[in-house]
Amino acid sequence: MFRCLLLFLLLALSLKASNPAILTFDGLSYVSALDVASHLGMKVSYTNHGAPGSRPGVILFNQEHRIILASESRETLVDGLRVFLGDPVLSRTGRLYVSLNDYTRRLTAIVAPQLCVNPPNLPHVIVIDPGHGGTDTGMGNPRLGLREKILVLDVAKRLKSILETAGYKVVLTRDVDQFVDLKMRAEIANMAGADLFISIHFNAGPPGDSRIHGTEIITFPLAGQRSDQSWNDRLNDRESYASPVNRFDVWSAVLAECVHREVLNGLHTDDRGLKSKHLGALRGLNCPAVLVESAFLSSDSEGGRVAQPAFRQLIAQSLASGVASYVRCIERLKPSFRSSSITKPEVQRLTPTRP
C-alpha cells in the first residue's frame, strides 16, 4: 500500500512534465537514464571509467548541467558535486536505470527545479539549530581543546547576525550551552513558523584517526529510501512511512545543493558529498531542512582552522550565501515574489561584525 501511495504522489505532484516509462527492479520503481535525459532536456554520453569509483557509467549533459551516473553505485556527480542517491543506479540489459524517487525528488530538484510543482514561498523565518549542547558535548579534539557544542553555537550566532542584517527573522533552537531534545528542536522551528531550518555541526573520524577531513551536507532520506549509511540488506534502514519533513523533499534538495556549493566555494574544503540520514532534529519539521558538517574537528589541520574566529565567520558567511542562492532559485521560479521580497544586501560582501 505504501509503494502505491508513494508512486501516485510522485506521479501526481513531483513533476509538471510527462513521466517516462516506469519499470520495477527489486521491488523499486526505476526509469532509464535515457528517459531521464530526455525529460530533463539533456544529451547522453557513455563512459567506461569516468564515473565515480572509476566505474562504467553514463553522462547526462546540456549547456547548464552535467550528471555522471555510475553503474551499480549510489554515488554520482552533479555539476561537479558529489551526491549520494538513495538507491543504486542499476545496469540491466545494457542500460542504466535510476530510481523514480531519485529522479523526481533529487536529480530533477537539483538541475531542473522548474519542473517541480508548488515552489515554496520566499523564506522570512529561518531557524538555526546549533547541534548538541549541555551534557551533550558532541565531537571534539582534546589535543586542540575543541568542543563541538561551543563552536557550533558561535557559528550559529554569527549566522544569525548576518541573516538578521539581511532582513530575516532568525530563531535559534538554543542560544546558550544547554541540552535540547532532538524532537524539541523541530517543535521550536514549527512553532516559530520556520520557512527554512539549518542545523550546524562539526564532524569527527573514528577515535585516533586524524586523517579524515572535508565537508558533508545532509538531508533527511527521501520517503521509502535508505540513508547513506545503509548499503546492504543487513543494514537496511529504509522506513515504510513518510515523516513530516518528507513533504519538503524536493525543496530540501534544492536548499542542500545551494548550501553545498556555497560552503565548498567559501571554505575550500574537500567535498565528502550530499548525503542523507534519519536525523531526529529534521524528522518532524514543516519546512525544507539541511544539516551541515563543515569540517572535521578530529583533523588537526581542519580543527585548527575551526579554532580561529575568522574561519568560523567564514563558515557563517558561506551558509548565508547558500541561503541567498536558494532565495534566488525560488525567485526565478516565482518572479512575482521579487517585488515583495525582503530587501537585503549581497551576503557575500557583508563585513564581519564579530571579532
Number of C-alpha atoms within 10 A of each C-alpha: 7 12 14 9 10 16 15 12 11 16 16 12 12 23 20 13 13 9 17 15 11 15 14 11 13 6 8 16 17 24 24 23 22 20 17 24 17 14 16 20 13 20 15 17 12 14 15 12 13 16 22 18 12 12 16 17 24 23 21 22 19 13 8 8 15 18 23 23 31 28 25 16 20 20 25 25 18 21 16 13 17 19 24 23 28 26 23 20 25 22 17 11 5 7 13 20 26 27 24 24 25 22 20 24 24 25 22 23 24 22 18 17 24 19 19 19 15 14 17 15 13 20 18 15 20 24 26 27 26 29 27 24 22 13 11 15 16 18 19 22 18 10 9 14 9 18 18 26 26 19 20 25 24 19 25 30 20 22 23 22 17 26 25 15 14 18 15 18 16 20 21 21 21 20 15 14 16 14 15 19 15 17 15 14 25 25 18 18 27 17 9 15 16 24 20 24 28 23 22 25 25 24 22 23 15 9 7 9 10 18 14 18 23 19 22 26 22 25 25 28 25 29 22 20 23 23 26 20 13 16 16 9 8 7 11 13 18 17 15 12 12 16 19 15 22 24 16 21 23 24 26 27 26 28 28 27 25 22 27 27 20 23 27 19 11 17 18 11 16 14 20 17 19 25 22 25 19 20 16 15 23 29 21 20 26 23 25 26 29 24 27 22 18 29 25 29 28 28 23 17 14 19 24 16 16 25 16 10 15 14 16 22 23 20 25 26 27 25 30 24 24 23 23 23 20 20 19 16 19 23 19 13 18 16 11 10 14 15 9 8 15 14 11 13 14 11 20 17 9 12 9 14 9 10 7
